[in-house]
Amino acid sequence: MEECIFCQIIKKAVPGDIVYEDDRFLAFKDIHPKAPIHLLVVPREHISSINDLQEKDEGLMGALILTAKKVAAKEGFSDSGYKLLFNVGRGGGQLIDHIHLHILSGGYGRPISEI
């Protein structure tokens, strides 16, 4: 089976506008943004969906949310606010079968509720 596009971005086999990376996660700009700031945080480990999580993944998911917090601070919009969003399955809007957390913000000083 061919790797998903997010796995290819993680391996740098295809380009991505990466804003953060560490040994467990990568964050990059969404190519179809739904807000002035729209980033995706993905674990390096391929897990297709929230529905595929196991008990052993509890720590990974907590670290994913803390990484989103770190990215928001690094990118300078944590004080103005942001939304975190998971889409689960096609009916829930998930287009890529690799868990990813959306970070959406209205931008510097502009609340997301205004977009």
Backbone as ProteinMPNN parsed JSONL, in Angstrom:
{"seq_chain_A": "MEECIFCQIIKKAVPGDIVYEDDRFLAFKDIHPKAPIHLLVVPREHISSINDLQEKDEGLMGALILTAKKVAAKEGFSDSGYKLLFNVGRGGGQLIDHIHLHILSGGYGRPISEI", "coords_chain_A": {"N_chain_A": [[0.843, -1.188, 0.0], [0.545, 2.216, -0.807], [2.13, 4.952, 0.837], [0.446, 7.427, 2.848], [-0.21, 10.905, 2.081], [0.545, 12.55, 4.206], [2.439, 10.986, 5.558], [4.364, 10.992, 3.575], [5.058, 13.709, 3.551], [6.126, 13.907, 6.128], [8.388, 12.279, 5.81], [9.711, 13.853, 4.076], [9.506, 13.403, 1.397], [7.735, 14.581, -0.254], [6.998, 18.069, -0.689], [6.201, 20.234, 2.062], [4.849, 22.955, 3.872], [6.435, 23.4, 6.45], [6.186, 24.27, 9.847], [6.94, 23.5, 12.331], [8.731, 20.895, 13.984], [9.481, 17.882, 15.734], [10.764, 14.995, 17.467], [8.464, 13.43, 17.564], [6.296, 14.691, 16.302], [4.968, 16.697, 13.604], [4.293, 19.881, 12.254], [2.463, 21.718, 9.905], [1.468, 24.017, 7.282], [-1.896, 24.075, 6.191], [-2.947, 23.138, 2.962], [-5.332, 23.925, 1.915], [-6.585, 26.26, 3.339], [-8.928, 27.074, 5.934], [-9.155, 29.223, 7.492], [-7.527, 32.347, 8.379], [-5.112, 31.578, 9.625], [-4.168, 28.339, 9.419], [-3.177, 25.413, 10.468], [-1.773, 22.104, 10.509], [-1.236, 19.488, 12.768], [0.555, 16.609, 12.993], [1.118, 13.248, 14.048], [4.237, 11.499, 13.816], [4.051, 8.79, 13.761], [2.067, 6.585, 11.946], [-1.31, 6.526, 12.232], [-4.458, 5.775, 11.275], [-7.011, 6.967, 11.965], [-8.992, 8.585, 14.519], [-10.722, 6.63, 15.307], [-9.136, 4.39, 15.176], [-7.458, 4.422, 17.315], [-5.708, 3.087, 20.139], [-5.58, 1.977, 23.57], [-2.913, 2.287, 24.301], [-2.187, 4.569, 22.978], [-2.867, 6.798, 24.362], [-1.048, 8.578, 25.685], [0.313, 9.623, 23.478], [-1.718, 11.091, 22.227], [-2.307, 13.041, 24.124], [0.139, 14.368, 24.125], [0.054, 15.304, 21.518], [-1.894, 17.328, 21.634], [-0.631, 19.078, 23.436], [1.536, 19.734, 21.862], [0.267, 21.182, 19.83], [-0.463, 23.437, 21.322], [2.104, 24.436, 21.871], [2.961, 25.041, 19.264], [1.122, 27.069, 18.574], [1.935, 29.068, 20.351], [4.595, 29.44, 19.49], [4.165, 30.364, 16.894], [2.933, 32.714, 17.408], [0.195, 33.332, 17.926], [-1.178, 32.484, 20.14], [-2.189, 34.022, 22.269], [-4.251, 35.513, 21.113], [-6.096, 33.622, 20.508], [-7.427, 30.428, 19.402], [-8.699, 27.572, 17.592], [-8.963, 24.058, 18.098], [-9.279, 21.137, 16.202], [-10.497, 17.947, 15.404], [-11.212, 15.864, 12.694], [-13.159, 13.047, 12.026], [-13.295, 10.186, 10.176], [-14.872, 9.877, 6.9], [-17.491, 10.926, 6.876], [-17.269, 12.722, 8.92], [-15.662, 14.616, 7.886], [-12.972, 13.976, 7.496], [-10.32, 13.814, 5.32], [-7.795, 12.807, 4.764], [-6.288, 9.801, 5.577], [-4.803, 9.743, 8.169], [-4.189, 10.478, 11.401], [-4.74, 13.799, 12.355], [-4.465, 17.04, 13.742], [-6.221, 19.959, 13.516], [-5.271, 23.341, 13.678], [-6.753, 26.341, 14.028], [-6.908, 29.803, 13.464], [-7.841, 33.228, 13.751], [-5.898, 34.996, 13.352], [-3.329, 37.333, 14.222], [-4.31, 38.981, 16.961], [-6.921, 38.922, 16.086], [-9.889, 37.458, 16.756], [-10.939, 34.036, 16.257], [-13.655, 33.743, 16.103], [-14.522, 35.834, 14.592], [-14.218, 35.21, 11.943]], "CA_chain_A": [[0.0, 0.0, 0.0], [1.29, 3.461, -0.889], [2.023, 5.775, 2.033], [-0.417, 8.591, 2.727], [0.488, 12.155, 1.783], [1.167, 13.071, 5.421], [3.66, 10.197, 5.759], [5.333, 11.464, 2.592], [5.542, 15.01, 4.034], [6.972, 13.607, 7.287], [9.666, 11.752, 5.296], [10.22, 14.896, 3.173], [9.459, 12.897, 0.025], [6.978, 15.635, -0.936], [7.147, 19.296, 0.1], [5.169, 20.747, 2.951], [5.282, 24.21, 4.483], [6.6, 22.965, 7.834], [6.43, 25.343, 10.807], [7.45, 22.907, 13.569], [8.907, 19.443, 14.019], [10.307, 17.279, 16.766], [10.912, 13.565, 17.225], [7.168, 12.748, 17.532], [5.254, 15.405, 15.572], [5.274, 17.674, 12.565], [3.2, 20.824, 12.021], [2.64, 22.403, 8.627], [0.318, 24.793, 6.821], [-2.894, 23.369, 5.389], [-2.927, 23.663, 1.584], [-6.666, 24.475, 1.652], [-6.92, 26.855, 4.636], [-10.305, 27.472, 6.244], [-9.006, 30.39, 8.358], [-6.272, 33.038, 8.055], [-4.045, 30.67, 10.046], [-4.7, 26.967, 9.445], [-2.046, 24.492, 10.539], [-2.064, 20.713, 10.856], [-0.233, 18.815, 13.581], [0.42, 15.17, 12.74], [2.147, 12.398, 14.654], [5.082, 10.787, 12.853], [3.499, 7.439, 13.701], [0.84, 6.543, 11.15], [-2.553, 5.966, 12.756], [-5.393, 6.277, 10.27], [-8.143, 7.758, 12.43], [-9.328, 8.508, 15.947], [-11.372, 5.323, 15.491], [-8.109, 3.349, 15.217], [-6.634, 4.581, 18.509], [-5.686, 2.039, 21.154], [-5.271, 2.497, 24.911], [-1.49, 2.645, 24.328], [-2.004, 5.848, 22.295], [-3.339, 7.888, 25.221], [0.038, 9.538, 25.869], [0.555, 10.262, 22.185], [-2.764, 12.079, 21.943], [-2.079, 14.163, 25.036], [1.309, 15.087, 23.608], [-0.375, 15.982, 20.295], [-2.564, 18.574, 22.029], [0.391, 19.965, 23.989], [2.328, 20.223, 20.733], [-0.53, 22.248, 19.197], [-0.295, 24.61, 22.194], [3.469, 24.925, 21.646], [2.991, 25.624, 17.919], [0.381, 28.334, 18.629], [2.802, 30.048, 21.015], [5.745, 29.692, 18.612], [3.716, 31.123, 15.73], [2.539, 34.045, 17.877], [-1.24, 33.626, 17.997], [-1.811, 31.814, 21.281], [-2.929, 34.976, 23.094], [-5.468, 35.977, 20.436], [-7.029, 32.503, 20.508], [-7.418, 29.478, 18.298], [-9.524, 26.375, 17.739], [-8.375, 22.765, 17.771], [-10.341, 20.348, 15.595], [-10.254, 16.638, 14.792], [-12.257, 15.297, 11.848], [-13.068, 11.59, 12.154], [-14.011, 9.49, 9.107], [-15.336, 10.7, 5.77], [-18.693, 11.647, 7.284], [-16.848, 13.78, 9.832], [-14.818, 15.565, 7.164], [-11.574, 13.556, 7.386], [-9.976, 13.524, 3.926], [-6.532, 12.066, 4.741], [-6.314, 8.755, 6.59], [-3.675, 9.861, 9.102], [-4.674, 11.401, 12.434], [-4.175, 15.141, 12.329], [-5.169, 18.037, 14.535], [-6.257, 21.277, 12.883], [-5.192, 24.556, 14.497], [-7.348, 27.43, 13.251], [-6.887, 31.083, 14.168], [-8.169, 34.411, 12.958], [-4.686, 35.768, 13.134], [-2.759, 38.087, 15.329], [-5.238, 39.96, 17.507], [-8.255, 38.777, 15.504], [-10.463, 36.194, 17.231], [-11.457, 33.096, 15.26], [-15.109, 33.919, 16.002], [-14.805, 36.903, 13.625], [-14.063, 34.777, 10.551]], "C_chain_A": [[0.884, 1.246, 0.0], [1.07, 4.271, 0.378], [1.104, 6.963, 1.785], [0.427, 9.849, 2.506], [1.164, 12.719, 3.026], [2.438, 12.29, 5.76], [4.748, 10.654, 4.789], [5.899, 12.825, 2.989], [6.49, 14.79, 5.208], [8.351, 13.129, 6.835], [10.353, 12.717, 4.337], [10.342, 14.392, 1.735], [8.637, 13.83, -0.857], [7.067, 16.887, -0.07], [5.928, 19.578, 0.975], [5.723, 22.002, 3.588], [5.333, 23.989, 6.0], [6.932, 24.152, 8.731], [7.017, 24.816, 12.116], [7.682, 21.417, 13.35], [9.766, 19.06, 15.198], [10.335, 15.778, 16.501], [9.584, 12.82, 17.126], [6.144, 13.373, 16.593], [5.831, 16.351, 14.529], [4.062, 18.587, 12.449], [3.495, 21.577, 10.732], [1.351, 23.104, 8.233], [-0.603, 23.924, 5.972], [-2.903, 23.975, 3.986], [-4.284, 24.215, 1.152], [-7.177, 25.118, 2.942], [-8.378, 27.295, 4.745], [-10.326, 28.678, 7.178], [-7.706, 31.086, 7.965], [-5.031, 32.253, 8.486], [-4.679, 29.297, 10.181], [-3.514, 26.022, 9.336], [-2.551, 23.096, 10.875], [-0.914, 20.182, 11.688], [-0.477, 17.322, 13.421], [1.486, 14.403, 13.512], [2.966, 11.735, 13.553], [4.611, 9.343, 12.693], [2.19, 7.465, 12.913], [-0.257, 5.793, 11.908], [-3.632, 6.588, 11.885], [-6.433, 7.257, 10.799], [-8.257, 7.675, 13.946], [-9.944, 7.141, 16.237], [-10.375, 4.168, 15.583], [-7.197, 3.453, 16.439], [-6.794, 3.394, 19.449], [-5.378, 2.702, 22.504], [-3.815, 2.974, 24.985], [-1.218, 4.018, 23.713], [-2.421, 7.052, 23.138], [-2.27, 8.966, 25.403], [0.355, 10.306, 24.599], [-0.457, 11.37, 21.93], [-2.67, 13.283, 22.881], [-0.92, 15.02, 24.558], [0.969, 15.839, 22.327], [-1.027, 17.322, 20.634], [-1.558, 19.566, 22.619], [1.304, 20.521, 22.897], [1.579, 21.33, 19.999], [-0.416, 23.537, 20.003], [1.061, 25.255, 21.96], [3.577, 25.621, 20.287], [2.278, 26.976, 17.909], [1.228, 29.427, 19.292], [3.971, 30.433, 20.117], [5.365, 30.589, 17.441], [3.108, 32.479, 16.101], [1.057, 34.345, 17.945], [-1.941, 32.985, 19.194], [-2.631, 32.784, 22.128], [-4.218, 35.451, 22.435], [-6.506, 34.874, 20.312], [-6.961, 31.657, 19.252], [-8.366, 28.335, 18.619], [-8.684, 25.155, 17.402], [-9.507, 21.871, 17.297], [-9.801, 19.027, 15.054], [-11.453, 16.315, 13.916], [-12.062, 13.783, 11.887], [-13.929, 10.934, 11.087], [-14.515, 10.443, 8.033], [-16.565, 11.53, 6.142], [-18.406, 12.787, 8.242], [-15.897, 14.772, 9.187], [-13.356, 15.177, 7.047], [-11.282, 13.129, 5.954], [-8.707, 12.691, 3.798], [-6.564, 11.06, 5.892], [-5.007, 8.715, 7.377], [-4.167, 10.872, 10.135], [-3.961, 12.735, 12.298], [-5.093, 16.09, 13.088], [-5.063, 19.374, 13.817], [-6.111, 22.354, 13.955], [-5.689, 25.686, 13.607], [-7.328, 28.707, 14.083], [-7.236, 32.201, 13.202], [-6.961, 35.268, 12.682], [-4.33, 36.57, 14.357], [-3.732, 39.176, 15.771], [-6.655, 39.856, 16.991], [-8.852, 37.442, 15.927], [-11.025, 35.344, 16.091], [-12.952, 33.285, 15.084], [-15.493, 35.001, 14.991], [-14.635, 36.467, 12.174], [-15.238, 33.95, 10.098]], "O_chain_A": [[1.867, 1.309, 0.738], [-0.028, 4.285, 0.933], [0.991, 7.449, 0.659], [1.639, 9.84, 2.725], [2.241, 13.307, 2.926], [3.418, 12.884, 6.209], [5.924, 10.695, 5.15], [7.087, 13.08, 2.79], [7.546, 15.42, 5.275], [9.365, 13.525, 7.408], [11.446, 12.437, 3.844], [11.163, 14.88, 0.958], [8.825, 13.862, -2.073], [7.198, 16.785, 1.15], [4.799, 19.206, 0.657], [6.928, 22.108, 3.819], [4.404, 24.34, 6.727], [7.831, 24.939, 8.433], [7.533, 25.592, 12.92], [6.934, 20.759, 12.627], [10.657, 19.801, 15.612], [9.964, 15.339, 15.413], [9.562, 11.685, 16.651], [5.229, 12.692, 16.13], [6.998, 16.741, 14.571], [2.926, 18.122, 12.537], [4.621, 22.014, 10.493], [0.283, 22.824, 8.777], [-0.145, 23.139, 5.141], [-2.872, 25.197, 3.841], [-4.376, 24.9, 0.132], [-8.094, 24.592, 3.574], [-8.971, 27.809, 3.797], [-11.396, 29.109, 7.609], [-6.868, 30.489, 7.29], [-4.016, 32.263, 7.79], [-5.612, 29.109, 10.961], [-2.926, 25.851, 8.268], [-3.624, 22.933, 11.455], [0.252, 20.397, 11.355], [-1.575, 16.83, 13.68], [2.626, 14.855, 13.618], [2.443, 11.442, 12.478], [4.753, 8.749, 11.624], [1.31, 8.28, 13.191], [-0.145, 4.598, 12.185], [-3.706, 7.812, 11.774], [-6.71, 8.269, 10.157], [-7.678, 6.788, 14.573], [-9.707, 6.563, 17.298], [-10.737, 3.077, 16.025], [-6.266, 2.661, 16.586], [-7.859, 2.785, 19.542], [-4.964, 3.86, 22.553], [-3.522, 3.96, 25.661], [-0.137, 4.574, 23.903], [-2.337, 8.192, 22.682], [-2.572, 10.154, 25.284], [0.633, 11.504, 24.644], [-0.099, 12.456, 21.474], [-2.928, 14.415, 22.47], [-0.99, 16.248, 24.584], [1.533, 16.902, 22.071], [-0.743, 18.334, 19.993], [-1.627, 20.762, 22.333], [1.787, 21.648, 23.0], [2.189, 22.316, 19.586], [-0.286, 24.616, 19.426], [1.163, 26.477, 21.862], [4.212, 26.669, 20.174], [2.77, 27.927, 17.303], [1.232, 30.573, 18.842], [4.302, 31.612, 19.995], [6.135, 31.461, 17.04], [2.806, 33.291, 15.227], [0.681, 35.515, 18.017], [-3.171, 32.952, 19.248], [-3.674, 32.399, 22.657], [-5.184, 35.762, 23.132], [-7.673, 35.153, 20.039], [-6.507, 32.099, 18.196], [-8.782, 28.154, 19.764], [-7.81, 25.205, 16.537], [-10.574, 21.841, 17.909], [-8.793, 18.989, 14.347], [-12.595, 16.474, 14.349], [-10.936, 13.294, 11.792], [-15.149, 11.097, 11.083], [-14.577, 11.656, 8.234], [-16.666, 12.698, 5.768], [-19.205, 13.716, 8.366], [-15.382, 15.668, 9.856], [-12.558, 15.97, 6.546], [-11.907, 12.206, 5.431], [-8.553, 11.946, 2.83], [-6.832, 11.423, 7.037], [-4.218, 7.777, 7.261], [-4.521, 11.998, 9.783], [-2.741, 12.794, 12.146], [-6.317, 15.958, 13.073], [-3.967, 19.863, 13.542], [-6.746, 22.287, 15.007], [-5.11, 25.956, 12.554], [-7.686, 28.696, 15.26], [-6.963, 32.126, 12.004], [-7.014, 36.176, 11.852], [-4.978, 36.472, 15.399], [-3.952, 40.158, 15.063], [-7.518, 40.626, 17.412], [-8.371, 36.393, 15.499], [-11.52, 35.868, 15.094], [-13.475, 33.009, 14.004], [-16.649, 35.081, 14.577], [-14.879, 37.257, 11.262], [-15.273, 33.503, 8.952]]}, "name": "protein", "num_of_chains": 1, "seq": "MEECIFCQIIKKAVPGDIVYEDDRFLAFKDIHPKAPIHLLVVPREHISSINDLQEKDEGLMGALILTAKKVAAKEGFSDSGYKLLFNVGRGGGQLIDHIHLHILSGGYGRPISEI"}
